[in-house]
Amino acid sequence: MTLLTETPHQDFTVPAERLWRISVERYHEMIRSGVLTEDDSLELLEGYLVEKMTINPPHAMITAILFRLFVTLIPAGYFVGSQQPITLHDSETEPDILVVRGSERDYFSRHPYATETPLLVEVSDRTLQSDQTQKKRIYARAKIPVYWIVNIPERQLEIYSEPSGTTFNPTYRQLRLFGVSDQAPVQIDDHVVGFIPVADLFPSELEA
């Protein structure tokens, strides 16, 4: 395991005159009215509609492995979701894995909020750069306590914690890196509920 301290830096510039920004409420209206459907592969990121990448086999396989491992570790009073939306101040992302307080029945009429989500995971290959910059900023601003990135190209797990909240350039103050020889702690609401062998996420087939 490697422990690093995150250094804030400005990493995302939007040419505002060329883009149309919308609120989360307007985004939900577009879905309810049928302007956007399940066939539109989009996420709302910081007020902008962004096309989601297609999921390749390693991404799908690692997400399935993580879901199974998390389900065996998460205690009563929480549930594990996979690629379902979370509603934030100006974004509605769809993390690959999220741990949510309560039960699935609590969320029939709305998606979970940041205050109900102690941990979420992005599995990253082609999306690595955006997950390490824009998504990290979004989750830090929303004060998601723990943010995981499964870094497929580098075969490591990045665990971010201590979110800054709403600042000029939101970030996480702590980053820990876990390699394939490490056991990664699963921390839910300040409690470590178990460990996941990082090697389980990167079968030998991914080395080719």
N, CA and C of each residue as an Amber inpcrd file, in Angstrom:
protein
   624
   0.8450000  -1.1940000   0.0000000   0.0000000   0.0000000   0.0000000
   0.8760000   1.2380000   0.0000000   0.4940000   2.2190000  -0.7770000
   1.1920000   3.5010000  -0.8260000   0.2410000   4.5970000  -0.3750000
   0.6750000   5.4530000   0.5380000  -0.1370000   6.5530000   1.0410000
   0.3530000   7.8480000   0.4310000  -0.5720000   8.5650000  -0.2120000
  -0.2330000   9.8370000  -0.8280000  -1.1570000  10.9170000  -0.2990000
  -0.7110000  12.1550000  -0.3380000  -1.5490000  13.2960000   0.0100000
  -1.9620000  13.9970000  -1.2710000  -3.2460000  14.1820000  -1.4510000
  -3.7490000  14.8140000  -2.6540000  -3.4150000  16.3040000  -2.6640000
  -2.9240000  16.7930000  -3.8000000  -2.6240000  18.2120000  -3.9780000
  -3.6560000  18.8300000  -4.8940000  -4.4460000  19.8100000  -4.4300000
  -5.4580000  20.4180000  -5.2920000  -4.8310000  21.0340000  -6.5350000
  -5.4890000  20.8530000  -7.6750000  -5.0480000  21.4970000  -8.8960000
  -6.2440000  21.6780000  -9.8100000  -6.1930000  22.6930000 -10.6200000
  -7.2790000  22.9700000 -11.5540000  -7.0980000  22.0670000 -12.7690000
  -8.1140000  21.2380000 -13.1010000  -7.8940000  20.2190000 -14.1150000
  -9.0180000  20.1020000 -15.1210000  -9.9450000  21.0500000 -15.1480000
 -11.0810000  20.8940000 -16.0530000 -11.5730000  22.2640000 -16.4610000
 -11.6040000  22.5310000 -17.7600000 -12.0730000  23.8070000 -18.2670000
 -13.1750000  23.5720000 -19.2750000 -14.2980000  24.2440000 -19.1110000
 -15.4380000  24.0850000 -20.0060000 -15.6290000  25.3660000 -20.8110000
 -15.6720000  25.2750000 -22.1490000 -15.9850000  26.4680000 -22.9440000
 -17.4650000  26.8090000 -22.8210000 -17.8150000  27.6030000 -21.8130000
 -19.2080000  27.8100000 -21.4270000 -20.0710000  28.3390000 -22.5660000
 -19.4920000  29.1150000 -23.4810000 -20.2940000  29.7170000 -24.5470000
 -20.7910000  28.6780000 -25.5520000 -20.2580000  27.4530000 -25.5130000
 -20.6320000  26.4290000 -26.4780000 -21.5200000  25.3420000 -25.8950000
 -21.7430000  25.3720000 -24.6060000 -22.4850000  24.3090000 -23.9500000
 -23.7000000  24.8610000 -23.2220000 -24.7140000  24.0040000 -23.0950000
 -25.9380000  24.3640000 -22.3950000 -25.9660000  23.6180000 -21.0720000
 -26.0380000  24.3830000 -19.9860000 -26.0220000  23.7830000 -18.6550000
 -27.4480000  23.6490000 -18.1360000 -27.7570000  22.5060000 -17.5070000
 -29.0980000  22.2910000 -16.9690000 -29.0010000  21.8530000 -15.5090000
 -30.0950000  22.0230000 -14.7970000 -30.1550000  21.6230000 -13.3950000
 -30.5320000  20.1500000 -13.2900000 -30.3450000  19.5880000 -12.1130000
 -30.7780000  18.2140000 -11.8690000 -32.2920000  18.1020000 -12.0410000
 -33.0190000  19.1320000 -11.5770000 -34.4770000  19.1210000 -11.7030000
 -34.8980000  19.0990000 -13.1730000 -34.2470000  19.9050000 -14.0010000
 -34.5590000  19.9130000 -15.4310000 -34.2070000  18.5680000 -16.0760000
 -33.1240000  17.9830000 -15.6660000 -32.7130000  16.6650000 -16.1510000
 -33.7900000  15.6330000 -15.8320000 -34.3180000  15.6550000 -14.6060000
 -35.3820000  14.7240000 -14.2360000 -36.6550000  14.9740000 -15.0460000
 -36.9630000  16.2460000 -15.3070000 -38.1330000  16.5620000 -16.1350000
 -37.9830000  15.9920000 -17.5430000 -36.7810000  16.0750000 -18.0950000
 -36.5210000  15.5470000 -19.4310000 -36.7000000  14.0330000 -19.4700000
 -36.3600000  13.3650000 -18.3790000 -36.5430000  11.9170000 -18.3160000
 -38.0280000  11.5800000 -18.1820000 -38.7190000  12.2930000 -17.2770000
 -40.1470000  12.0150000 -17.0670000 -40.9650000  12.2670000 -18.3290000
 -40.6010000  13.2870000 -19.0970000 -41.3670000  13.6480000 -20.2870000
 -41.0130000  12.8010000 -21.5050000 -39.9700000  11.9920000 -21.3860000
 -39.5790000  11.1470000 -22.5040000 -38.5910000  11.7860000 -23.4650000
 -38.1540000  13.0240000 -23.1630000 -37.1330000  13.6530000 -24.0080000
 -35.8430000  12.8300000 -23.9660000 -35.5220000  12.3260000 -22.7700000
 -34.4120000  11.3950000 -22.6070000 -34.9830000  10.0420000 -22.2070000
 -34.4570000   8.9920000 -22.7920000 -34.9300000   7.6380000 -22.4940000
 -33.7420000   6.7610000 -22.1000000 -34.0320000   5.4980000 -21.7760000
 -32.9690000   4.5590000 -21.4290000 -32.0340000   4.3000000 -22.5980000
 -32.4790000   4.6040000 -23.8060000 -31.6280000   4.4200000 -24.9760000
 -30.5680000   5.5250000 -25.1110000 -30.7550000   6.6210000 -24.3670000
 -29.7790000   7.7140000 -24.3800000 -28.7370000   7.4480000 -23.2970000
 -27.5520000   7.0750000 -23.6970000 -26.5060000   6.6980000 -22.7490000
 -25.7840000   7.9500000 -22.2680000 -26.4170000   8.6290000 -21.2800000
 -25.9150000   9.9190000 -20.8140000 -25.8350000   9.9570000 -19.2970000
 -24.9330000  10.7930000 -18.7930000 -24.8770000  11.1580000 -17.3880000
 -24.9020000  12.6760000 -17.2900000 -25.4370000  13.1830000 -16.1870000
 -25.3770000  14.6200000 -15.9140000 -24.1690000  14.8710000 -15.0230000
 -23.1720000  15.5880000 -15.5570000 -21.9460000  15.8780000 -14.8220000
 -21.7550000  17.3800000 -14.7190000 -21.8880000  17.9000000 -13.5040000
 -21.7110000  19.3300000 -13.2400000 -22.5900000  20.1770000 -14.1610000
 -23.8120000  19.7090000 -14.3960000 -24.7760000  20.4530000 -15.1910000
 -24.7230000  20.1850000 -16.6770000 -23.8160000  19.3250000 -17.1390000
 -23.6760000  19.0410000 -18.5670000 -24.0130000  17.5790000 -18.8560000
 -24.7300000  17.3460000 -19.9540000 -25.0270000  15.9840000 -20.3750000
 -23.8110000  15.4190000 -21.0890000 -23.3080000  14.3040000 -20.5760000
 -22.0820000  13.6970000 -21.0950000 -22.3810000  12.2610000 -21.5040000
 -21.9220000  11.8860000 -22.6890000 -22.1410000  10.5240000 -23.1720000
 -21.2850000   9.5400000 -22.3830000 -21.8920000   8.4260000 -21.9610000
 -21.1590000   7.3960000 -21.2350000 -20.4350000   6.4750000 -22.2060000
 -19.2750000   6.0020000 -21.7840000 -18.5160000   5.0420000 -22.5740000
 -19.2390000   3.6920000 -22.5720000 -19.1120000   2.9450000 -23.6670000
 -19.6080000   1.5760000 -23.6730000 -18.7380000   0.7380000 -22.7370000
 -19.3210000  -0.3210000 -22.1840000 -18.6250000  -1.1530000 -21.1990000
 -17.9710000  -2.3390000 -21.9060000 -16.6470000  -2.4600000 -21.7370000
 -15.9510000  -3.5810000 -22.3520000 -15.8800000  -4.7710000 -21.3890000
 -15.4670000  -5.9560000 -21.8620000 -15.5000000  -7.1520000 -20.9970000
 -14.7290000  -7.0390000 -19.6890000 -13.4720000  -6.5220000 -19.6480000
 -12.8050000  -6.4130000 -18.3440000 -13.5660000  -5.5370000 -17.3520000
 -14.1050000  -4.4230000 -17.8390000 -14.8900000  -3.5300000 -16.9870000
 -16.0960000  -4.2620000 -16.4140000 -16.8370000  -4.9530000 -17.2600000
 -18.0360000  -5.6790000 -16.8240000 -17.6750000  -6.7780000 -15.8320000
 -16.5860000  -7.5140000 -16.1100000 -16.1930000  -8.6130000 -15.2510000
 -15.7680000  -8.1150000 -13.8770000 -14.9490000  -7.0540000 -13.8260000
 -14.4930000  -6.5280000 -12.5390000 -15.6660000  -5.9680000 -11.7380000
 -16.5880000  -5.2980000 -12.4040000 -17.7710000  -4.7860000 -11.7060000
 -18.5680000  -5.9170000 -11.0820000 -18.7330000  -7.0200000 -11.8030000
 -19.4730000  -8.1660000 -11.2740000 -18.7490000  -8.7930000 -10.0830000
 -17.4110000  -8.9100000 -10.1740000 -16.6390000  -9.4480000  -9.0570000
 -16.7780000  -8.5590000  -7.8230000 -16.6430000  -7.2420000  -8.0210000
 -16.7560000  -6.3110000  -6.8980000 -18.1200000  -6.3780000  -6.2410000
 -19.1670000  -6.4420000  -7.0640000 -20.5180000  -6.5090000  -6.5080000
 -20.6490000  -7.7380000  -5.6070000 -20.1840000  -8.8780000  -6.0890000
 -20.2770000 -10.1080000  -5.3000000 -19.4910000  -9.9710000  -4.0000000
 -18.2760000  -9.4180000  -4.0650000 -17.4560000  -9.2720000  -2.8660000
 -18.0720000  -8.2970000  -1.8710000 -18.6020000  -7.1860000  -2.3680000
 -19.2080000  -6.2030000  -1.4740000 -20.4500000  -6.7710000  -0.7840000
 -21.2500000  -7.5100000  -1.5050000 -22.4710000  -8.0730000  -0.9220000
 -22.1370000  -8.9660000   0.2710000 -21.0060000  -9.6760000   0.2080000
 -20.6420000 -10.5650000   1.3160000 -20.1170000  -9.7990000   2.5270000
 -19.7230000  -8.5260000   2.3460000 -19.1010000  -7.7690000   3.4300000
 -20.0120000  -6.7330000   4.0690000 -20.9260000  -6.1710000   3.3030000
 -21.7060000  -5.0400000   3.7980000 -22.6740000  -5.4890000   4.8930000
 -22.6790000  -4.7960000   6.0410000 -23.5290000  -5.2100000   7.1650000
 -24.9910000  -4.8350000   6.9610000 -25.8200000  -5.3270000   7.8530000
 -27.2450000  -4.9750000   7.8390000 -27.3960000  -3.4690000   7.9680000
 -28.4310000  -2.9380000   7.3250000 -28.6570000  -1.5000000   7.3390000
 -28.1170000  -0.7970000   6.1200000 -27.5000000  -1.5560000   5.2020000
 -26.9720000  -1.0140000   3.9550000 -27.3150000  -1.9910000   2.8210000
 -27.2350000  -1.5040000   1.5800000 -27.3150000  -2.4040000   0.4400000
 -26.3120000  -1.9590000  -0.6150000 -26.0140000  -2.8600000  -1.5310000
 -25.0420000  -2.6080000  -2.5940000 -25.7870000  -2.4420000  -3.9100000
 -25.5180000  -1.3530000  -4.6210000 -26.0850000  -1.1190000  -5.9390000
 -24.9990000  -1.1870000  -6.9980000 -25.4080000  -1.3910000  -8.2360000
 -24.4570000  -1.4520000  -9.3350000 -24.9930000  -0.6640000 -10.5230000
 -24.2350000   0.3530000 -10.9300000 -24.5520000   1.1780000 -12.0920000
 -25.9620000   1.7620000 -12.0060000 -26.3130000   2.2250000 -10.8050000
 -27.5710000   2.9360000 -10.6200000 -27.2730000   4.3770000 -10.2430000
 -28.1740000   5.3040000 -10.5540000 -27.8700000   6.7270000 -10.3520000
 -27.7950000   7.1320000  -8.8800000 -27.0040000   8.1530000  -8.6480000
 -26.9790000   8.8560000  -7.3670000 -27.1790000  10.3340000  -7.6800000
 -28.1130000  10.9740000  -6.9690000 -28.4600000  12.3640000  -7.2440000
 -27.6340000  13.2980000  -6.3630000 -26.8580000  14.1790000  -7.0040000
 -26.0110000  15.1420000  -6.3120000 -26.4840000  16.5560000  -6.6460000
 -25.7630000  17.5580000  -6.1710000 -26.2230000  18.9450000  -6.3190000
 -26.4050000  19.3390000  -7.7740000 -25.4030000  19.0770000  -8.6130000
 -25.4870000  19.4690000 -10.0180000 -25.1530000  18.3150000 -10.9570000
 -25.1890000  17.1020000 -10.4280000 -24.8100000  15.9260000 -11.2060000
 -25.7280000  14.7570000 -10.8450000 -25.8220000  13.8190000 -11.7750000
 -26.4540000  12.5370000 -11.4800000 -25.6160000  11.4690000 -12.1810000
 -24.6600000  10.9310000 -11.4260000 -23.7360000   9.9510000 -11.9630000
 -24.3060000   8.5440000 -11.7580000 -23.6620000   7.5780000 -12.3990000
 -24.0660000   6.1790000 -12.2700000 -22.8230000   5.3550000 -11.9510000
 -22.3800000   5.3680000 -10.6990000 -21.1650000   4.6360000 -10.3260000
 -21.3110000   3.1410000 -10.6040000 -20.1800000   2.4860000 -10.8030000
 -20.2280000   1.0480000 -11.0490000 -20.6960000   0.2870000  -9.8200000
 -20.2700000   0.7230000  -8.6450000 -20.7090000   0.1390000  -7.3770000
 -20.9830000   1.2810000  -6.4080000 -22.0550000   1.1820000  -5.6390000
 -22.2840000   2.1260000  -4.5530000 -22.8910000   1.4110000  -3.3590000
 -22.4910000   1.8490000  -2.1770000 -23.0270000   1.3330000  -0.9270000
 -23.9470000   2.3940000  -0.3590000 -25.1940000   2.0010000  -0.0650000
 -26.2310000   2.9600000   0.3130000 -26.8570000   2.5440000   1.6480000
 -27.1440000   3.5220000   2.4830000 -27.8220000   3.2360000   3.7450000
 -29.2920000   2.8920000   3.5000000 -29.8190000   2.0130000   4.3580000
 -31.2270000   1.6320000   4.2500000 -31.3940000   0.3790000   3.4180000
 -32.5650000   0.2470000   2.8090000 -32.8490000  -0.9010000   1.9440000
 -33.2990000  -0.3970000   0.5810000 -33.3250000  -1.3100000  -0.3790000
 -33.7470000  -0.9420000  -1.7340000 -35.1450000  -0.3330000  -1.7310000
 -35.9990000  -0.7740000  -0.8520000 -37.3780000  -0.2820000  -0.8060000
 -37.4790000   1.1900000  -0.4450000 -36.4120000   1.7350000   0.1550000
 -36.4220000   3.1510000   0.5260000 -36.2670000   4.0700000  -0.6810000
 -35.9510000   3.5030000  -1.8480000 -35.5810000   4.3310000  -2.9990000
 -36.4310000   4.0460000  -4.2400000 -37.6970000   3.6970000  -4.0190000
 -38.5930000   3.4920000  -5.1510000 -38.9820000   4.8050000  -5.8240000
 -39.0010000   5.9010000  -5.0800000 -39.4730000   7.1700000  -5.6350000
 -38.3490000   8.1540000  -5.9500000 -37.1150000   7.8160000  -5.6170000
 -35.9900000   8.7080000  -5.9070000 -34.6980000   7.9140000  -5.8300000
 -33.6270000   8.5310000  -6.3390000 -32.3060000   7.9180000  -6.2400000
 -31.6260000   8.3310000  -4.9270000 -30.6350000   7.5850000  -4.4880000
 -29.9120000   7.9670000  -3.2650000 -29.2050000   9.3200000  -3.4150000
 -29.0220000   9.9920000  -2.2630000 -28.2690000  11.2360000  -2.2050000
 -26.8680000  10.9630000  -1.6490000 -26.0150000  11.9630000  -1.7280000
 -24.6490000  11.8240000  -1.2270000 -24.6250000  11.4840000   0.2600000
 -25.5160000  12.1050000   1.0260000 -25.5300000  11.8820000   2.4740000
 -25.9260000  10.4630000   2.8460000 -26.4360000   9.7080000   1.8800000
 -26.8590000   8.3240000   2.1190000 -25.8890000   7.3130000   1.5140000
 -24.7770000   7.8010000   0.9860000 -23.8590000   6.9490000   0.2280000
 -22.4500000   7.0500000   0.8120000 -22.0690000   6.1320000   1.6960000
 -20.7550000   6.2290000   2.3340000 -19.5880000   5.7890000   1.4600000
 -19.8700000   5.0510000   0.3740000 -18.7740000   4.5640000  -0.4650000
 -19.2940000   4.3250000  -1.8710000 -18.4880000   4.6820000  -2.8640000
 -18.8170000   4.3170000  -4.2370000 -17.5480000   4.0180000  -5.0180000
 -17.7290000   3.3240000  -6.1470000 -16.6090000   2.8020000  -6.9260000
 -16.8180000   3.1010000  -8.4060000 -15.7550000   3.5590000  -9.0590000
 -15.7170000   3.6280000 -10.5150000 -14.6580000   2.6420000 -11.0100000
 -15.0530000   1.7670000 -11.9130000 -14.1140000   0.8560000 -12.5640000
 -13.6210000   1.5550000 -13.8260000 -12.3070000   1.7350000 -13.9500000
 -11.7740000   2.6800000 -14.9330000 -10.7740000   2.0330000 -15.8810000
 -11.0540000   2.1680000 -17.1560000 -10.0660000   1.8670000 -18.1840000
  -9.9920000   3.0760000 -19.1210000 -10.8950000   3.1580000 -20.0880000
 -10.9050000   4.3250000 -20.9770000 -11.3860000   5.5910000 -20.2730000
 -12.0770000   5.4360000 -19.1340000 -12.5810000   6.5990000 -18.3900000
 -11.6370000   7.0350000 -17.2730000 -10.4360000   6.4710000 -17.2300000
  -9.5490000   6.7150000 -16.0900000  -9.2810000   8.1940000 -15.8610000
  -8.9530000   8.9240000 -16.9190000  -8.6090000  10.3390000 -16.7490000
  -9.7720000  11.1330000 -16.1660000 -10.9680000  10.9150000 -16.6800000
 -12.1180000  11.6600000 -16.1630000 -12.5020000  11.2000000 -14.7630000
 -12.3270000   9.9120000 -14.4490000 -12.6330000   9.4330000 -13.1000000
 -11.6650000  10.0090000 -12.0800000 -10.4100000  10.2470000 -12.4910000
  -9.4050000  10.8050000 -11.5780000  -9.4780000  12.3220000 -11.4660000
 -10.2630000  12.9570000 -12.3220000 -10.3400000  14.4200000 -12.2950000
 -11.7850000  14.8780000 -12.0690000 -12.6180000  14.8380000 -13.0930000
 -13.9620000  15.3770000 -12.9570000 -14.8090000  14.5890000 -11.9630000
 -14.8380000  13.2580000 -12.1020000 -15.6480000  12.4710000 -11.1610000
 -15.1280000  12.6410000  -9.7340000 -13.8100000  12.6500000  -9.5660000
 -13.2450000  12.8550000  -8.2220000 -13.6880000  14.1900000  -7.6610000
 -13.6580000  15.2240000  -8.4760000 -14.0820000  16.5510000  -8.0220000
 -15.5700000  16.5540000  -7.6330000 -16.3990000  15.9160000  -8.4520000
 -17.8390000  15.8540000  -8.1740000 -18.0930000  15.1610000  -6.8380000
 -17.4440000  14.0270000  -6.6230000 -17.6810000  13.2680000  -5.3970000
 -17.0910000  13.9600000  -4.1700000 -15.9430000  14.6310000  -4.3400000
 -15.3630000  15.3690000  -3.2180000 -16.2460000  16.5470000  -2.8360000
 -16.7760000  17.2480000  -3.8440000 -17.6740000  18.3680000  -3.5710000
 -18.9220000  17.8920000  -2.8170000 -19.4330000  16.7230000  -3.1900000
 -20.6320000  16.1730000  -2.5460000 -20.3280000  15.5370000  -1.1930000
 -19.0360000  15.4560000  -0.8340000 -18.5710000  14.8860000   0.4310000
 -18.9210000  13.3980000   0.5480000 -18.7950000  12.6720000  -0.5790000
 -18.8510000  11.2200000  -0.5050000 -17.6370000  10.7800000   0.3090000
 -17.8130000  10.0750000   1.4320000 -16.6770000   9.8240000   2.3330000
 -15.5310000   9.0290000   1.7200000 -15.8610000   7.9830000   0.9480000
 -14.8190000   7.1260000   0.3850000 -15.1240000   6.8770000  -1.0890000
 -14.1250000   7.1010000  -1.9270000 -14.2540000   6.9460000  -3.3790000
 -13.1550000   6.0030000  -3.8670000 -13.5700000   4.9020000  -4.4910000
 -12.6190000   3.9420000  -5.0520000 -12.5380000   4.1150000  -6.5620000
 -11.3260000   4.0080000  -7.1040000 -11.1200000   3.8460000  -8.5440000
 -10.3600000   2.5420000  -8.7490000 -10.9670000   1.6070000  -9.4730000
 -10.2590000   0.3980000  -9.8850000  -9.5280000   0.7490000 -11.1790000
  -8.2320000   0.9460000 -11.0690000  -7.4050000   1.4230000 -12.1700000
  -6.9210000   0.2120000 -12.9810000  -7.6630000  -0.1170000 -14.0410000
  -7.3490000  -1.3050000 -14.8300000  -5.9960000  -1.1920000 -15.5350000
  -5.6710000  -0.0740000 -16.2040000  -4.3810000  -0.0130000 -16.9070000
  -3.1720000  -0.2440000 -16.0010000  -3.2330000   0.2600000 -14.7610000
  -2.0930000   0.1390000 -13.8530000  -2.2640000  -0.9900000 -12.8430000
  -3.3480000  -1.7540000 -12.9580000  -3.6140000  -2.9060000 -12.0890000
  -3.4590000  -2.5380000 -10.6090000  -4.1520000  -1.4700000 -10.2260000
  -4.1110000  -1.0540000  -8.8370000  -5.4510000  -0.4570000  -8.4380000
  -5.6520000  -0.3710000  -7.1380000  -6.8600000   0.2220000  -6.5760000
  -6.4940000   1.5350000  -5.9050000  -7.2010000   2.6080000  -6.2530000
  -7.0030000   3.9140000  -5.6440000  -8.1640000   4.1730000  -4.6800000
  -7.8570000   4.4290000  -3.4270000  -8.8930000   4.7290000  -2.4320000
  -8.7020000   6.1630000  -1.9440000  -9.6860000   7.0020000  -2.2460000
  -9.6730000   8.4080000  -1.8570000 -10.5690000   8.5930000  -0.6240000
 -10.1280000   9.4310000   0.3010000 -10.9110000   9.7260000   1.5050000
 -10.6380000  11.1520000   1.9420000 -11.3480000  11.5930000   2.9590000
 -11.2680000  12.9610000   3.4860000 -11.6400000  13.9930000   2.4120000
 -12.8940000  13.9710000   1.9530000 -13.3220000  14.9350000   0.9230000
 -13.3340000  16.3600000   1.4560000 -13.0030000  17.2920000   0.5840000
 -12.9330000  18.6940000   1.0000000 -14.2930000  19.3570000   1.0890000
 -15.2880000  18.8140000   0.3710000 -16.5690000  19.5020000   0.2830000
 -16.4850000  20.6460000  -0.7190000 -17.3690000  21.6150000  -0.5740000
 -17.4490000  22.7240000  -1.5260000 -16.3130000  23.7130000  -1.2910000
 -15.3220000  23.6520000  -2.1590000 -14.2010000  24.5890000  -2.1270000
 -13.9560000  25.0640000  -3.5620000 -12.9470000  25.9030000  -3.7570000
 -12.6450000  26.3980000  -5.0990000 -12.3410000  25.2420000  -6.0530000
 -11.5780000  24.2780000  -5.5890000 -11.2630000  23.1050000  -6.4090000
 -11.3970000  21.8660000  -5.5350000 -12.6060000  21.3270000  -5.4280000
 -12.8460000  20.1920000  -4.5190000 -11.9660000  18.9930000  -4.8440000
 -11.4900000  18.3410000  -3.7930000 -10.6640000  17.1570000  -3.9720000
 -10.7260000  16.3180000  -2.7030000 -10.0310000  15.1930000  -2.7340000
  -9.8580000  14.3600000  -1.5480000  -8.4610000  14.5930000  -0.9940000
  -8.3770000  14.7160000   0.3220000  -7.0960000  15.0480000   0.9290000
  -6.1730000  13.8400000   1.0420000  -6.7350000  12.6400000   0.9970000
  -5.8960000  11.4540000   1.1430000  -6.1560000  10.4620000   0.0190000
  -5.0760000   9.8940000  -0.4890000  -5.1370000   8.8450000  -1.5010000
  -4.2340000   7.7050000  -1.0650000  -4.7850000   6.4860000  -1.0500000
  -4.0000000   5.2900000  -0.7760000  -4.0370000   4.3860000  -2.0020000
  -2.8780000   3.8760000  -2.3950000  -2.7650000   3.0090000  -3.5500000
  -2.5180000   1.5780000  -3.0880000  -3.2680000   0.6380000  -3.6720000
  -3.1520000  -0.7680000  -3.3080000  -2.8370000  -1.5810000  -4.5600000
  -1.7470000  -2.3670000  -4.4900000  -1.3670000  -3.2250000  -5.5990000
  -1.9420000  -4.6130000  -5.4490000  -1.5990000  -5.4870000  -6.3890000
  -2.2050000  -6.8220000  -6.4160000  -1.7630000  -7.7010000  -5.2440000
  -0.7380000  -7.3150000  -4.5220000  -0.3180000  -8.0870000  -3.3430000
  -0.9760000  -7.5840000  -2.0620000  -1.8290000  -6.5520000  -2.1760000
  -2.4200000  -5.9250000  -0.9880000  -3.8540000  -6.3840000  -0.7390000
  -4.2800000  -6.1720000   0.5060000  -5.6720000  -6.3470000   0.9170000
  -6.2490000  -4.9550000   1.1450000  -7.3120000  -4.6140000   0.4420000
  -7.8880000  -3.2720000   0.5480000  -9.0020000  -3.2480000   1.5880000
  -8.9620000  -2.2970000   2.5270000 -10.0190000  -2.2160000   3.5420000
 -11.3010000  -1.6240000   2.9630000 -12.4240000  -2.2030000   3.3440000
 -13.7320000  -1.6720000   2.9590000 -14.2620000  -0.8890000   4.1570000
 -14.2710000   0.4360000   4.0400000 -14.6470000   1.3030000   5.1530000
 -16.0310000   1.8970000   4.9150000 -16.9390000   1.6060000   5.8300000
 -18.3110000   2.0990000   5.7480000 -18.6090000   2.9080000   7.0020000
 -18.8690000   4.2040000   6.8330000 -19.1840000   5.0690000   7.9700000
 -18.1640000   4.9190000   9.0990000 -16.8810000   5.0800000   8.7480000
 -15.7640000   5.0750000   9.6980000 -15.4590000   3.7090000  10.2940000
 -16.0920000   2.6470000   9.7980000 -15.8190000   1.3000000  10.2880000
 -15.2980000   0.4270000   9.1460000 -14.1840000  -0.2590000   9.3780000
 -13.6890000  -1.2230000   8.3920000 -14.4680000  -2.5150000   8.5840000
 -15.2360000  -2.8960000   7.5710000 -16.1230000  -4.0580000   7.6820000
 -15.5150000  -5.3090000   7.0670000 -14.3430000  -5.1890000   6.4460000
 -13.6790000  -6.3380000   5.8580000 -12.6060000  -5.8890000   4.8840000
 -12.0070000  -6.8630000   4.2340000 -10.9170000  -6.5880000   3.2980000
 -11.1580000  -7.3380000   1.9910000 -10.7190000  -6.7300000   0.8940000
 -10.8250000  -7.3460000  -0.4300000  -9.4230000  -7.5230000  -0.9920000
  -9.0480000  -8.7530000  -1.3800000  -7.7460000  -8.9510000  -2.0370000
  -7.7490000  -8.2820000  -3.4080000  -6.8580000  -7.3440000  -3.6200000
  -6.8290000  -6.6170000  -4.8840000  -6.5690000  -7.5660000  -6.0460000
  -5.7990000  -8.6310000  -5.8050000  -5.5230000  -9.6050000  -6.8670000
  -6.7980000 -10.2260000  -7.4200000  -7.8530000 -10.3150000  -6.5930000
  -9.1180000 -10.8880000  -7.0630000  -9.7480000 -10.0530000  -8.1680000
  -9.3830000  -8.7710000  -8.2430000  -9.9750000  -7.8740000  -9.2350000
  -9.2500000  -7.9210000 -10.5710000  -8.0440000  -8.4980000 -10.5780000
  -7.2310000  -8.4630000 -11.7940000  -6.7590000  -9.8670000 -12.1580000
  -7.6350000 -10.6780000 -12.7140000  -7.2240000 -12.0190000 -13.1540000
  -6.0770000 -11.9330000 -14.1530000  -5.3400000 -13.0370000 -14.2580000
  -4.1390000 -13.0490000 -15.1090000  -4.4380000 -12.7310000 -16.5570000
  -5.6980000 -12.9590000 -16.9830000  -6.0650000 -12.6730000 -18.3750000
  -5.8610000 -11.2030000 -18.7180000  -5.9200000 -10.3150000 -17.7080000
  -5.7880000  -8.8840000 -17.9600000  -4.3400000  -8.4630000 -18.1550000
  -3.3780000  -9.3530000 -17.9140000  -1.9730000  -8.9990000 -18.0380000
  -1.5300000  -8.9450000 -19.4930000  -2.2910000  -9.6120000 -20.3660000
  -1.8770000  -9.6790000 -21.7660000  -1.9840000  -8.3150000 -22.4280000
